[in-house]
Amino acid sequence: RAQAFNRVTTVATAADSVLLPPAVNGSTCVVVNAAAANAMAVFPNKGDVINALSADASLSVAANKANSFYCAANGTWNSQLTA
């Protein structure tokens, strides 16, 4: 079961991104965008989904925000945005 914490401090363009590990039941992952200005993309692993998005579609994380990702079913990440 993957458990990870990722803090990204430099996001030069909106095209910058990170890749989640495979969505395996019980896995968790936190992605923090600590950049001052730019949003970044978070992609699921090949064939996985985030929330109700299409397979392989990215989720945007705004600057100075964090998302927690939880997997309760193989292949699907559910996310929770911080305030």
All heavy atoms as a GROMACS GRO file, in nm:
protein
  581
    1ARG      N    1   0.084  -0.118   0.000
    1ARG     CA    2   0.000   0.000   0.000
    1ARG      C    3   0.088   0.124   0.000
    1ARG      O    4   0.167   0.144   0.091
    1ARG     CB    5  -0.081  -0.002   0.127
    1ARG     CG    6  -0.222   0.024   0.110
    1ARG     CD    7  -0.298   0.026   0.236
    1ARG     NE    8  -0.263  -0.071   0.337
    1ARG     CZ    9  -0.330  -0.085   0.447
    1ARG    NH1   10  -0.435  -0.011   0.471
    1ARG    NH2   11  -0.294  -0.172   0.537
    2ALA      N   12   0.072   0.208  -0.098
    2ALA     CA   13   0.153   0.329  -0.108
    2ALA      C   14   0.101   0.437  -0.015
    2ALA      O   15  -0.019   0.456   0.000
    2ALA     CB   16   0.151   0.381  -0.251
    3GLN      N   17   0.193   0.503   0.052
    3GLN     CA   18   0.162   0.621   0.133
    3GLN      C   19   0.272   0.720   0.104
    3GLN      O   20   0.390   0.689   0.121
    3GLN     CB   21   0.155   0.587   0.281
    3GLN     CG   22   0.043   0.493   0.312
    3GLN     CD   23   0.034   0.460   0.460
    3GLN    OE1   24   0.126   0.485   0.535
    3GLN    NE2   25  -0.077   0.403   0.499
    4ALA      N   26   0.234   0.838   0.058
    4ALA     CA   27   0.334   0.933   0.014
    4ALA      C   28   0.294   1.075   0.047
    4ALA      O   29   0.175   1.107   0.056
    4ALA     CB   30   0.356   0.919  -0.136
    5PHE      N   31   0.394   1.159   0.064
    5PHE     CA   32   0.374   1.303   0.084
    5PHE      C   33   0.466   1.373  -0.014
    5PHE      O   34   0.587   1.348  -0.014
    5PHE     CB   35   0.407   1.343   0.228
    5PHE     CG   36   0.382   1.489   0.255
    5PHE    CD1   37   0.258   1.532   0.299
    5PHE    CD2   38   0.482   1.582   0.235
    5PHE    CE1   39   0.233   1.666   0.323
    5PHE    CE2   40   0.458   1.718   0.260
    5PHE     CZ   41   0.334   1.759   0.304
    6ASN      N   42   0.410   1.458  -0.100
    6ASN     CA   43   0.488   1.527  -0.202
    6ASN      C   44   0.465   1.676  -0.192
    6ASN      O   45   0.351   1.722  -0.204
    6ASN     CB   46   0.448   1.480  -0.342
    6ASN     CG   47   0.470   1.332  -0.358
    6ASN    OD1   48   0.581   1.288  -0.378
    6ASN    ND2   49   0.365   1.254  -0.343
    7ARG      N   50   0.572   1.753  -0.171
    7ARG     CA   51   0.564   1.899  -0.162
    7ARG      C   52   0.641   1.957  -0.279
    7ARG      O   53   0.762   1.937  -0.291
    7ARG     CB   54   0.623   1.948  -0.030
    7ARG     CG   55   0.610   2.098  -0.011
    7ARG     CD   56   0.656   2.137   0.130
    7ARG     NE   57   0.633   2.277   0.154
    7ARG     CZ   58   0.725   2.371   0.136
    7ARG    NH1   59   0.846   2.339   0.093
    7ARG    NH2   60   0.696   2.497   0.160
    8VAL      N   61   0.570   2.027  -0.366
    8VAL     CA   62   0.630   2.087  -0.485
    8VAL      C   63   0.649   2.236  -0.458
    8VAL      O   64   0.552   2.306  -0.429
    8VAL     CB   65   0.542   2.064  -0.610
    8VAL    CG1   66   0.605   2.127  -0.733
    8VAL    CG2   67   0.517   1.916  -0.630
    9THR      N   68   0.772   2.282  -0.466
    9THR     CA   69   0.800   2.423  -0.432
    9THR      C   70   0.817   2.512  -0.554
    9THR      O   71   0.804   2.633  -0.543
    9THR     CB   72   0.927   2.434  -0.346
    9THR    OG1   73   1.036   2.374  -0.414
    9THR    CG2   74   0.906   2.366  -0.211
   10THR      N   75   0.847   2.453  -0.669
   10THR     CA   76   0.864   2.531  -0.792
   10THR      C   77   0.768   2.481  -0.898
   10THR      O   78   0.776   2.364  -0.938
   10THR     CB   79   1.008   2.523  -0.844
   10THR    OG1   80   1.097   2.569  -0.743
   10THR    CG2   81   1.025   2.607  -0.970
   11VAL      N   82   0.676   2.567  -0.940
   11VAL     CA   83   0.586   2.538  -1.051
   11VAL      C   84   0.603   2.653  -1.150
   11VAL      O   85   0.546   2.760  -1.133
   11VAL     CB   86   0.439   2.526  -1.003
   11VAL    CG1   87   0.348   2.495  -1.122
   11VAL    CG2   88   0.426   2.419  -0.896
   12ALA      N   89   0.686   2.631  -1.250
   12ALA     CA   90   0.721   2.738  -1.344
   12ALA      C   91   0.608   2.771  -1.439
   12ALA      O   92   0.588   2.887  -1.475
   12ALA     CB   93   0.846   2.700  -1.422
   13THR      N   94   0.531   2.668  -1.481
   13THR     CA   95   0.420   2.690  -1.573
   13THR      C   96   0.303   2.601  -1.532
   13THR      O   97   0.320   2.506  -1.456
   13THR     CB   98   0.457   2.655  -1.719
   13THR    OG1   99   0.470   2.512  -1.730
   13THR    CG2  100   0.586   2.722  -1.763
   14ALA      N  101   0.187   2.630  -1.587
   14ALA     CA  102   0.068   2.548  -1.558
   14ALA      C  103   0.083   2.406  -1.614
   14ALA      O  104   0.006   2.318  -1.580
   14ALA     CB  105  -0.056   2.615  -1.614
   15ALA      N  106   0.181   2.384  -1.700
   15ALA     CA  107   0.204   2.253  -1.758
   15ALA      C  108   0.288   2.163  -1.665
   15ALA      O  109   0.303   2.045  -1.691
   15ALA     CB  110   0.273   2.265  -1.893
   16ASP      N  111   0.341   2.218  -1.555
   16ASP     CA  112   0.417   2.136  -1.462
   16ASP      C  113   0.323   2.039  -1.392
   16ASP      O  114   0.208   2.073  -1.362
   16ASP     CB  115   0.489   2.224  -1.359
   16ASP     CG  116   0.608   2.299  -1.421
   16ASP    OD1  117   0.642   2.270  -1.537
   16ASP    OD2  118   0.663   2.385  -1.352
   17SER      N  119   0.371   1.918  -1.363
   17SER     CA  120   0.281   1.817  -1.308
   17SER      C  121   0.355   1.714  -1.224
   17SER      O  122   0.477   1.707  -1.226
   17SER     CB  123   0.208   1.746  -1.423
   17SER     OG  124   0.300   1.679  -1.506
   18VAL      N  125   0.276   1.636  -1.151
   18VAL     CA  126   0.327   1.521  -1.076
   18VAL      C  127   0.238   1.402  -1.111
   18VAL      O  128   0.125   1.417  -1.157
   18VAL     CB  129   0.329   1.545  -0.924
   18VAL    CG1  130   0.424   1.656  -0.887
   18VAL    CG2  131   0.190   1.573  -0.870
   19LEU      N  132   0.291   1.282  -1.085
   19LEU     CA  133   0.220   1.157  -1.116
   19LEU      C  134   0.194   1.081  -0.988
   19LEU      O  135   0.288   1.056  -0.909
   19LEU     CB  136   0.304   1.072  -1.212
   19LEU     CG  137   0.246   0.938  -1.256
   19LEU    CD1  138   0.124   0.958  -1.344
   19LEU    CD2  139   0.353   0.858  -1.330
   20LEU      N  140   0.069   1.046  -0.964
   20LEU     CA  141   0.035   0.966  -0.848
   20LEU      C  142   0.082   0.822  -0.867
   20LEU      O  143   0.092   0.774  -0.981
   20LEU     CB  144  -0.117   0.965  -0.827
   20LEU     CG  145  -0.180   1.098  -0.785
   20LEU    CD1  146  -0.332   1.085  -0.788
   20LEU    CD2  147  -0.132   1.139  -0.647
   21PRO      N  148   0.106   0.751  -0.757
   21PRO     CA  149   0.136   0.608  -0.769
   21PRO      C  150   0.010   0.533  -0.812
   21PRO      O  151  -0.100   0.589  -0.811
   21PRO     CB  152   0.180   0.568  -0.628
   21PRO     CG  153   0.118   0.669  -0.539
   21PRO     CD  154   0.107   0.796  -0.619
   22PRO      N  155   0.022   0.406  -0.849
   22PRO     CA  156  -0.097   0.329  -0.885
   22PRO      C  157  -0.200   0.331  -0.772
   22PRO      O  158  -0.164   0.325  -0.654
   22PRO     CB  159  -0.042   0.187  -0.907
   22PRO     CG  160   0.101   0.208  -0.944
   22PRO     CD  161   0.146   0.326  -0.863
   23ALA      N  162  -0.327   0.344  -0.809
   23ALA     CA  163  -0.437   0.348  -0.712
   23ALA      C  164  -0.467   0.206  -0.664
   23ALA      O  165  -0.533   0.129  -0.732
   23ALA     CB  166  -0.561   0.412  -0.774
   24VAL      N  167  -0.414   0.173  -0.546
   24VAL     CA  168  -0.434   0.041  -0.486
   24VAL      C  169  -0.513   0.061  -0.358
   24VAL      O  170  -0.480   0.149  -0.277
   24VAL     CB  171  -0.298  -0.026  -0.456
   24VAL    CG1  172  -0.317  -0.159  -0.386
   24VAL    CG2  173  -0.218  -0.044  -0.584
   25ASN      N  174  -0.617  -0.019  -0.339
   25ASN     CA  175  -0.705  -0.006  -0.224
   25ASN      C  176  -0.625   0.012  -0.095
   25ASN      O  177  -0.534  -0.065  -0.066
   25ASN     CB  178  -0.794  -0.130  -0.214
   25ASN     CG  179  -0.903  -0.115  -0.111
   25ASN    OD1  180  -0.925  -0.009  -0.055
   25ASN    ND2  181  -0.974  -0.223  -0.086
   26GLY      N  182  -0.657   0.119  -0.020
   26GLY     CA  183  -0.590   0.147   0.106
   26GLY      C  184  -0.476   0.247   0.096
   26GLY      O  185  -0.422   0.289   0.197
   27SER      N  186  -0.439   0.285  -0.025
   27SER     CA  187  -0.328   0.379  -0.044
   27SER      C  188  -0.372   0.522  -0.017
   27SER      O  189  -0.488   0.558  -0.037
   27SER     CB  190  -0.274   0.370  -0.187
   27SER     OG  191  -0.222   0.242  -0.213
   28THR      N  192  -0.278   0.603   0.027
   28THR     CA  193  -0.300   0.746   0.046
   28THR      C  194  -0.182   0.823  -0.010
   28THR      O  195  -0.069   0.772  -0.014
   28THR     CB  196  -0.318   0.784   0.194
   28THR    OG1  197  -0.199   0.751   0.265
   28THR    CG2  198  -0.437   0.714   0.256
   29CYS      N  199  -0.208   0.946  -0.050
   29CYS     CA  200  -0.102   1.032  -0.103
   29CYS      C  201  -0.144   1.177  -0.083
   29CYS      O  202  -0.260   1.212  -0.108
   29CYS     CB  203  -0.080   1.003  -0.252
   29CYS     SG  204   0.061   1.089  -0.322
   30VAL      N  205  -0.053   1.260  -0.037
   30VAL     CA  206  -0.078   1.403  -0.022
   30VAL      C  207   0.012   1.477  -0.119
   30VAL      O  208   0.132   1.450  -0.126
   30VAL     CB  209  -0.051   1.450   0.123
   30VAL    CG1  210  -0.068   1.601   0.135
   30VAL    CG2  211  -0.142   1.378   0.220
   31VAL      N  212  -0.046   1.571  -0.193
   31VAL     CA  213   0.031   1.655  -0.286
   31VAL      C  214   0.010   1.800  -0.245
   31VAL      O  215  -0.104   1.847  -0.239
   31VAL     CB  216  -0.015   1.633  -0.432
   31VAL    CG1  217   0.060   1.727  -0.526
   31VAL    CG2  218   0.007   1.488  -0.473
   32VAL      N  219   0.119   1.868  -0.215
   32VAL     CA  220   0.116   2.008  -0.174
   32VAL      C  221   0.179   2.092  -0.284
   32VAL      O  222   0.293   2.066  -0.326
   32VAL     CB  223   0.195   2.030  -0.042
   32VAL    CG1  224   0.195   2.177  -0.004
   32VAL    CG2  225   0.137   1.945   0.069
   33ASN      N  226   0.105   2.192  -0.331
   33ASN     CA  227   0.160   2.289  -0.426
   33ASN      C  228   0.201   2.411  -0.344
   33ASN      O  229   0.120   2.495  -0.311
   33ASN     CB  230   0.058   2.327  -0.532
   33ASN     CG  231   0.114   2.427  -0.632
   33ASN    OD1  232   0.225   2.476  -0.617
   33ASN    ND2  233   0.037   2.458  -0.734
   34ALA      N  234   0.329   2.418  -0.310
   34ALA     CA  235   0.382   2.527  -0.227
   34ALA      C  236   0.431   2.645  -0.311
   34ALA      O  237   0.490   2.738  -0.258
   34ALA     CB  238   0.494   2.475  -0.138
   35ALA      N  239   0.406   2.641  -0.440
   35ALA     CA  240   0.446   2.751  -0.528
   35ALA      C  241   0.360   2.874  -0.498
   35ALA      O  242   0.246   2.864  -0.455
   35ALA     CB  243   0.430   2.712  -0.674
   36ALA      N  244   0.416   2.991  -0.523
   36ALA     CA  245   0.349   3.116  -0.490
   36ALA      C  246   0.240   3.155  -0.589
   36ALA      O  247   0.143   3.222  -0.552
   36ALA     CB  248   0.451   3.228  -0.479
   37ALA      N  249   0.254   3.115  -0.716
   37ALA     CA  250   0.163   3.171  -0.816
   37ALA      C  251   0.092   3.071  -0.906
   37ALA      O  252  -0.022   3.093  -0.941
   37ALA     CB  253   0.238   3.272  -0.902
   38ASN      N  254   0.158   2.965  -0.948
   38ASN     CA  255   0.103   2.880  -1.054
   38ASN      C  256   0.037   2.753  -1.003
   38ASN      O  257   0.086   2.688  -0.910
   38ASN     CB  258   0.214   2.840  -1.153
   38ASN     CG  259   0.265   2.958  -1.230
   38ASN    OD1  260   0.190   3.047  -1.268
   38ASN    ND2  261   0.396   2.962  -1.254
   39ALA      N  262  -0.074   2.717  -1.068
   39ALA     CA  263  -0.138   2.588  -1.044
   39ALA      C  264  -0.053   2.479  -1.110
   39ALA      O  265   0.027   2.507  -1.199
   39ALA     CB  266  -0.279   2.587  -1.101
   40MET      N  267  -0.072   2.356  -1.066
   40MET     CA  268  -0.003   2.244  -1.128
   40MET      C  269  -0.102   2.130  -1.149
   40MET      O  270  -0.209   2.128  -1.088
   40MET     CB  271   0.114   2.196  -1.043
   40MET     CG  272   0.074   2.137  -0.911
   40MET     SD  273   0.219   2.082  -0.821
   40MET     CE  274   0.150   1.942  -0.740
   41ALA      N  275  -0.067   2.039  -1.236
   41ALA     CA  276  -0.153   1.925  -1.267
   41ALA      C  277  -0.106   1.802  -1.189
   41ALA      O  278   0.014   1.778  -1.175
   41ALA     CB  279  -0.151   1.897  -1.416
   42VAL      N  280  -0.204   1.725  -1.139
   42VAL     CA  281  -0.175   1.597  -1.076
   42VAL      C  282  -0.240   1.491  -1.164
   42VAL      O  283  -0.361   1.493  -1.186
   42VAL     CB  284  -0.232   1.590  -0.933
   42VAL    CG1  285  -0.208   1.452  -0.873
   42VAL    CG2  286  -0.170   1.698  -0.846
   43PHE      N  287  -0.158   1.400  -1.216
   43PHE     CA  288  -0.208   1.293  -1.303
   43PHE      C  289  -0.216   1.162  -1.227
   43PHE      O  290  -0.129   1.131  -1.147
   43PHE     CB  291  -0.114   1.274  -1.423
   43PHE     CG  292  -0.128   1.377  -1.530
   43PHE    CD1  293  -0.051   1.493  -1.527
   43PHE    CD2  294  -0.218   1.360  -1.632
   43PHE    CE1  295  -0.063   1.589  -1.626
   43PHE    CE2  296  -0.232   1.455  -1.733
   43PHE     CZ  297  -0.154   1.569  -1.728
   44PRO      N  298  -0.320   1.084  -1.254
   44PRO     CA  299  -0.324   0.948  -1.198
   44PRO      C  300  -0.229   0.860  -1.277
   44PRO      O  301  -0.187   0.894  -1.388
   44PRO     CB  302  -0.469   0.905  -1.222
   44PRO     CG  303  -0.508   0.977  -1.346
   44PRO     CD  304  -0.437   1.110  -1.339
   45ASN      N  305  -0.193   0.746  -1.221
   45ASN     CA  306  -0.112   0.650  -1.293
   45ASN      C  307  -0.190   0.600  -1.415
   45ASN      O  308  -0.313   0.609  -1.417
   45ASN     CB  309  -0.075   0.535  -1.200
   45ASN     CG  310   0.056   0.473  -1.235
   45ASN    OD1  311   0.065   0.398  -1.331
   45ASN    ND2  312   0.158   0.506  -1.158
   46LYS      N  313  -0.122   0.548  -1.513
   46LYS     CA  314  -0.184   0.504  -1.639
   46LYS      C  315  -0.307   0.416  -1.616
   46LYS      O  316  -0.300   0.315  -1.546
   46LYS     CB  317  -0.080   0.427  -1.723
   46LYS     CG  318  -0.130   0.382  -1.856
   46LYS     CD  319  -0.144   0.497  -1.951
   46LYS     CE  320  -0.182   0.445  -2.089
   46LYS     NZ  321  -0.244   0.549  -2.169
   47GLY      N  322  -0.422   0.461  -1.670
   47GLY     CA  323  -0.546   0.385  -1.661
   47GLY      C  324  -0.629   0.414  -1.537
   47GLY      O  325  -0.744   0.374  -1.529
   48ASP      N  326  -0.570   0.483  -1.438
   48ASP     CA  327  -0.645   0.516  -1.316
   48ASP      C  328  -0.726   0.644  -1.335
   48ASP      O  329  -0.708   0.716  -1.434
   48ASP     CB  330  -0.548   0.536  -1.198
   48ASP     CG  331  -0.483   0.407  -1.151
   48ASP    OD1  332  -0.529   0.299  -1.192
   48ASP    OD2  333  -0.387   0.416  -1.073
   49VAL      N  334  -0.816   0.671  -1.240
   49VAL     CA  335  -0.898   0.792  -1.244
   49VAL      C  336  -0.888   0.866  -1.111
   49VAL      O  337  -0.858   0.807  -1.007
   49VAL     CB  338  -1.047   0.763  -1.274
   49VAL    CG1  339  -1.063   0.696  -1.410
   49VAL    CG2  340  -1.109   0.677  -1.167
   50ILE      N  341  -0.914   0.998  -1.117
   50ILE     CA  342  -0.925   1.081  -0.998
   50ILE      C  343  -1.068   1.131  -0.993
   50ILE      O  344  -1.117   1.191  -1.090
   50ILE     CB  345  -0.828   1.201  -1.004
   50ILE    CG1  346  -0.683   1.153  -1.010
   50ILE    CG2  347  -0.850   1.293  -0.883
   50ILE    CD1  348  -0.582   1.265  -1.034
   51ASN      N  349  -1.135   1.106  -0.881
   51ASN     CA  350  -1.275   1.146  -0.864
   51ASN      C  351  -1.358   1.093  -0.980
   51ASN      O  352  -1.350   0.977  -1.012
   51ASN     CB  353  -1.286   1.297  -0.846
   51ASN     CG  354  -1.211   1.346  -0.723
   51ASN    OD1  355  -1.194   1.275  -0.627
   51ASN    ND2  356  -1.166   1.470  -0.728
   52ALA      N  357  -1.436   1.178  -1.045
   52ALA     CA  358  -1.521   1.136  -1.156
   52ALA      C  359  -1.463   1.178  -1.291
   52ALA      O  360  -1.534   1.181  -1.391
   52ALA     CB  361  -1.661   1.192  -1.140
   53LEU      N  362  -1.333   1.210  -1.294
   53LEU     CA  363  -1.270   1.248  -1.420
   53LEU      C  364  -1.250   1.126  -1.509
   53LEU      O  365  -1.259   1.012  -1.463
   53LEU     CB  366  -1.135   1.316  -1.393
   53LEU     CG  367  -1.140   1.443  -1.309
   53LEU    CD1  368  -0.997   1.488  -1.274
   53LEU    CD2  369  -1.214   1.553  -1.383
   54SER      N  370  -1.218   1.150  -1.634
   54SER     CA  371  -1.187   1.040  -1.726
   54SER      C  372  -1.056   0.973  -1.686
   54SER      O  373  -0.973   1.034  -1.619
   54SER     CB  374  -1.174   1.094  -1.868
   54SER     OG  375  -1.293   1.154  -1.910
   55ALA      N  376  -1.037   0.850  -1.730
   55ALA     CA  377  -0.911   0.780  -1.706
   55ALA      C  378  -0.796   0.864  -1.759
   55ALA      O  379  -0.804   0.922  -1.868
   55ALA     CB  380  -0.912   0.643  -1.773
   56ASP      N  381  -0.690   0.874  -1.682
   56ASP     CA  382  -0.567   0.946  -1.718
   56ASP      C  383  -0.581   1.098  -1.718
   56ASP      O  384  -0.487   1.168  -1.752
   56ASP     CB  385  -0.511   0.899  -1.853
   56ASP     CG  386  -0.486   0.749  -1.856
   56ASP    OD1  387  -0.447   0.693  -1.753
   56ASP    OD2  388  -0.506   0.689  -1.963
   57ALA      N  389  -0.698   1.152  -1.681
   57ALA     CA  390  -0.718   1.298  -1.680
   57ALA      C  391  -0.658   1.358  -1.552
   57ALA      O  392  -0.665   1.298  -1.444
   57ALA     CB  393  -0.866   1.333  -1.689
   58SER      N  394  -0.601   1.476  -1.565
   58SER     CA  395  -0.536   1.541  -1.451
   58SER      C  396  -0.634   1.624  -1.368
   58SER      O  397  -0.739   1.666  -1.416
   58SER     CB  398  -0.422   1.631  -1.499
   58SER     OG  399  -0.474   1.741  -1.570
   59LEU      N  400  -0.594   1.648  -1.244
   59LEU     CA  401  -0.666   1.735  -1.152
   59LEU      C  402  -0.574   1.854  -1.124
   59LEU      O  403  -0.456   1.836  -1.094
   59LEU     CB  404  -0.697   1.661  -1.022
   59LEU     CG  405  -0.769   1.741  -0.915
   59LEU    CD1  406  -0.916   1.762  -0.954
   59LEU    CD2  407  -0.760   1.670  -0.781
   60SER      N  408  -0.626   1.975  -1.134
   60SER     CA  409  -0.546   2.095  -1.110
   60SER      C  410  -0.543   2.127  -0.960
   60SER      O  411  -0.646   2.124  -0.892
   60SER     CB  412  -0.604   2.213  -1.187
   60SER     OG  413  -0.525   2.329  -1.165
   61VAL      N  414  -0.423   2.158  -0.910
   61VAL     CA  415  -0.406   2.200  -0.771
   61VAL      C  416  -0.353   2.343  -0.774
   61VAL      O  417  -0.245   2.369  -0.826
   61VAL     CB  418  -0.310   2.107  -0.694
   61VAL    CG1  419  -0.289   2.157  -0.552
   61VAL    CG2  420  -0.362   1.965  -0.694
   62ALA      N  421  -0.430   2.435  -0.718
   62ALA     CA  422  -0.393   2.577  -0.719
   62ALA      C  423  -0.269   2.601  -0.632
   62ALA      O  424  -0.233   2.520  -0.546
   62ALA     CB  425  -0.510   2.660  -0.667
   63ALA      N  426  -0.205   2.716  -0.654
   63ALA     CA  427  -0.090   2.755  -0.574
   63ALA      C  428  -0.129   2.764  -0.427
   63ALA      O  429  -0.240   2.805  -0.393
   63ALA     CB  430  -0.036   2.889  -0.623
   64ASN      N  431  -0.037   2.724  -0.341
   64ASN     CA  432  -0.057   2.729  -0.196
   64ASN      C  433  -0.175   2.645  -0.148
   64ASN      O  434  -0.240   2.679  -0.049
   64ASN     CB  435  -0.070   2.873  -0.147
   64ASN     CG  436   0.060   2.948  -0.164
   64ASN    OD1  437   0.164   2.901  -0.122
   64ASN    ND2  438   0.054   3.062  -0.231
   65LYS      N  439  -0.204   2.535  -0.217
   65LYS     CA  440  -0.310   2.442  -0.178
   65LYS      C  441  -0.253   2.301  -0.171
   65LYS      O  442  -0.147   2.272  -0.226
   65LYS     CB  443  -0.427   2.445  -0.277
   65LYS     CG  444  -0.502   2.576  -0.282
   65LYS     CD  445  -0.580   2.598  -0.156
   65LYS     CE  446  -0.659   2.727  -0.163
   65LYS     NZ  447  -0.731   2.754  -0.038
   66ALA      N  448  -0.327   2.214  -0.105
   66ALA     CA  449  -0.287   2.074  -0.097
   66ALA      C  450  -0.408   1.986  -0.124
   66ALA      O  451  -0.522   2.025  -0.096
   66ALA     CB  452  -0.231   2.043   0.041
   67ASN      N  453  -0.384   1.871  -0.180
   67ASN     CA  454  -0.488   1.772  -0.201
   67ASN      C  455  -0.445   1.642  -0.134
   67ASN      O  456  -0.330   1.600  -0.150
   67ASN     CB  457  -0.511   1.744  -0.351
   67ASN     CG  458  -0.619   1.827  -0.411
   67ASN    OD1  459  -0.598   1.944  -0.435
   67ASN    ND2  460  -0.734   1.768  -0.436
   68SER      N  461  -0.538   1.582  -0.063
   68SER     CA  462  -0.517   1.448  -0.009
   68SER      C  463  -0.589   1.350  -0.101
   68SER      O  464  -0.704   1.374  -0.138
   68SER     CB  465  -0.574   1.437   0.132
   68SER     OG  466  -0.505   1.524   0.218
   69PHE      N  467  -0.521   1.244  -0.138
   69PHE     CA  468  -0.577   1.143  -0.227
   69PHE      C  469  -0.590   1.011  -0.150
   69PHE      O  470  -0.497   0.969  -0.082
   69PHE     CB  471  -0.488   1.124  -0.350
   69PHE     CG  472  -0.480   1.246  -0.436
   69PHE    CD1  473  -0.385   1.344  -0.412
   69PHE    CD2  474  -0.568   1.263  -0.542
   69PHE    CE1  475  -0.378   1.457  -0.491
   69PHE    CE2  476  -0.562   1.376  -0.622
   69PHE     CZ  477  -0.466   1.473  -0.596
   70TYR      N  478  -0.708   0.949  -0.162
   70TYR     CA  479  -0.737   0.824  -0.093
   70TYR      C  480  -0.790   0.723  -0.195
   70TYR      O  481  -0.870   0.758  -0.280
   70TYR     CB  482  -0.846   0.844   0.013
   70TYR     CG  483  -0.815   0.956   0.110
   70TYR    CD1  484  -0.863   1.085   0.088
   70TYR    CD2  485  -0.735   0.934   0.220
   70TYR    CE1  486  -0.834   1.188   0.175
   70TYR    CE2  487  -0.705   1.036   0.309
   70TYR     CZ  488  -0.754   1.163   0.286
   70TYR     OH  489  -0.724   1.265   0.372
   71CYS      N  490  -0.746   0.600  -0.182
   71CYS     CA  491  -0.794   0.495  -0.272
   71CYS      C  492  -0.874   0.393  -0.192
   71CYS      O  493  -0.819   0.324  -0.105
   71CYS     CB  494  -0.679   0.427  -0.343
   71CYS     SG  495  -0.734   0.294  -0.452
   72ALA      N  496  -1.004   0.385  -0.220
   72ALA     CA  497  -1.091   0.287  -0.155
   72ALA      C  498  -1.128   0.173  -0.249
   72ALA      O  499  -1.187   0.074  -0.208
   72ALA     CB  500  -1.218   0.354  -0.104
   73ALA      N  501  -1.096   0.189  -0.378
   73ALA     CA  502  -1.121   0.085  -0.478
   73ALA      C  503  -1.007   0.091  -0.580
   73ALA      O  504  -0.971   0.199  -0.626
   73ALA     CB  505  -1.255   0.108  -0.547
   74ASN      N  506  -0.950  -0.022  -0.612
   74ASN     CA  507  -0.840  -0.024  -0.708
   74ASN      C  508  -0.874   0.055  -0.833
   74ASN      O  509  -0.984   0.042  -0.888
   74ASN     CB  510  -0.806  -0.168  -0.747
   74ASN     CG  511  -0.739  -0.244  -0.635
   74ASN    OD1  512  -0.685  -0.186  -0.541
   74ASN    ND2  513  -0.742  -0.376  -0.643
   75GLY      N  514  -0.780   0.140  -0.876
   75GLY     CA  515  -0.798   0.216  -0.999
   75GLY      C  516  -0.860   0.353  -0.983
   75GLY      O  517  -0.866   0.428  -1.080
   76THR      N  518  -0.907   0.388  -0.863
   76THR     CA  519  -0.974   0.516  -0.843
   76THR      C  520  -0.917   0.591  -0.722
   76THR      O  521  -0.917   0.538  -0.611
   76THR     CB  522  -1.126   0.499  -0.822
   76THR    OG1  523  -1.180   0.432  -0.936
   76THR    CG2  524  -1.196   0.632  -0.805
   77TRP      N  525  -0.871   0.714  -0.747
   77TRP     CA  526  -0.830   0.803  -0.639
   77TRP      C  527  -0.946   0.898  -0.608
   77TRP      O  528  -1.008   0.952  -0.699
   77TRP     CB  529  -0.710   0.888  -0.679
   77TRP     CG  530  -0.580   0.813  -0.682
   77TRP    CD1  531  -0.510   0.773  -0.793
   77TRP    CD2  532  -0.503   0.771  -0.570
   77TRP    NE1  533  -0.396   0.708  -0.756
   77TRP    CE2  534  -0.389   0.706  -0.619
   77TRP    CE3  535  -0.521   0.782  -0.432
   77TRP    CZ2  536  -0.292   0.653  -0.535
   77TRP    CZ3  537  -0.424   0.729  -0.349
   77TRP    CH2  538  -0.311   0.666  -0.400
   78ASN      N  539  -0.974   0.918  -0.481
   78ASN     CA  540  -1.070   1.021  -0.437
   78ASN      C  541  -0.986   1.131  -0.372
   78ASN      O  542  -0.892   1.101  -0.298
   78ASN     CB  543  -1.169   0.963  -0.336
   78ASN     CG  544  -1.255   0.857  -0.401
   78ASN    OD1  545  -1.334   0.885  -0.489
   78ASN    ND2  546  -1.237   0.733  -0.359
   79SER      N  547  -1.020   1.256  -0.401
   79SER     CA  548  -0.936   1.363  -0.349
   79SER      C  549  -1.015   1.457  -0.259
   79SER      O  550  -1.137   1.472  -0.271
   79SER     CB  551  -0.874   1.443  -0.463
   79SER     OG  552  -0.971   1.518  -0.532
   80GLN      N  553  -0.941   1.521  -0.169
   80GLN     CA  554  -0.997   1.620  -0.078
   80GLN      C  555  -0.903   1.740  -0.080
   80GLN      O  556  -0.785   1.729  -0.048
   80GLN     CB  557  -1.007   1.563   0.063
   80GLN     CG  558  -1.062   1.660   0.163
   80GLN     CD  559  -1.072   1.597   0.301
   80GLN    OE1  560  -1.019   1.489   0.327
   80GLN    NE2  561  -1.138   1.665   0.390
   81LEU      N  562  -0.957   1.856  -0.117
   81LEU     CA  563  -0.881   1.980  -0.125
   81LEU      C  564  -0.877   2.047   0.011
   81LEU      O  565  -0.977   2.054   0.080
   81LEU     CB  566  -0.945   2.075  -0.228
   81LEU     CG  567  -0.883   2.213  -0.243
   81LEU    CD1  568  -0.742   2.202  -0.299
   81LEU    CD2  569  -0.969   2.299  -0.334
   82THR      N  570  -0.759   2.099   0.046
   82THR     CA  571  -0.749   2.174   0.171
   82THR      C  572  -0.808   2.312   0.153
   82THR      O  573  -0.822   2.363   0.042
   82THR     CB  574  -0.603   2.190   0.215
   82THR    OG1  575  -0.532   2.263   0.114
   82THR    CG2  576  -0.538   2.057   0.240
   83ALA      N  577  -0.842   2.375   0.263
   83ALA     CA  578  -0.899   2.512   0.261
   83ALA      C  579  -0.790   2.613   0.236
   83ALA      O  580  -0.676   2.590   0.250
   83ALA     CB  581  -0.969   2.541   0.392
   0.00000   0.00000   0.00000
